[in-house]
């Protein structure tokens, strides 16, 4: 999935702990083969190849994942959209851009994006992308989903506690061997080496979207590499978004969505969702948090 996964388990037996970790790795590998748009043999690639041509019958697991993705698109008014990978990249964040793309270029860049063009047939268990050239990918929720599935497998094997770090998307269960809660450090978006707060997470997950390195600046305005799939323009005004919820998949998706939605709309959404919290750091390094966030300053 283009990310490093780190798996920690609490076990009474070191050898058994290593076996459990290998089982979790096997589960993550299985999911990657199912959802990867880079793997030409995956079900996701088959859906993309048949865009504008015909519906594709898929496994129930992938069908359900796409269904949840569409629900999240509706919830976030399209700020989250798995058809985002249809974007024609007119923005470059490698230092080579000299001018902002034209309105026409930007409009054309998003012409194949739209969660409403992903047609699901529950009875036939098929997925159809209405427009030729459309593509779906799970870059904004796949890591979280894989972490959830690996955690679920380990819990079913009676692993009493652990933490899975999927490229910065974390999910935990139980406590450390010492009995202490798992603590998550929230990095300062202007200096990733520094932690400005610690949060205990119990039976919970966290994911962060940040604009730490990839951005461009025009006329003093900083544009993030995270593009709004509805407009084709990069997001502005936010440095990082951290979402806390039970499932890593939801955290992963909402972190991207809130980043796109902006501080005020994003906070409003999260405050309406049960058992979900957010910390937003804006481009002036000012922090905003949802109603249920409580800080622990000492790790």
Secondary structure, 3 states (H helix, E strand, C coil): CCCCEEEEEECCCHHHHHHHHHHHHHHHHHHHHHHCCCCCCCHHHHHHHCCCCCCEECCHHHHHHHHHHHHHHHHCCCCCCHHHHHCCCCCCCCCCCCCCCCHHHHHHHCCCCCHHHEEEECCCCEEEECCCCCCCCCCCCHHHHHHHHHHHHHHHCCCCEEEEEECCEEEEECCCCCCCCEEEEEEECCEEEEEEEEEEECCCEEEEEECCCCEEEECCEEEECCECCCCCCECCCEEEEEEEECCHHHHHHHHHHHHHHCHHHHHHHHHHCCCCEEEEEECCCCEEECCCCCCECCC
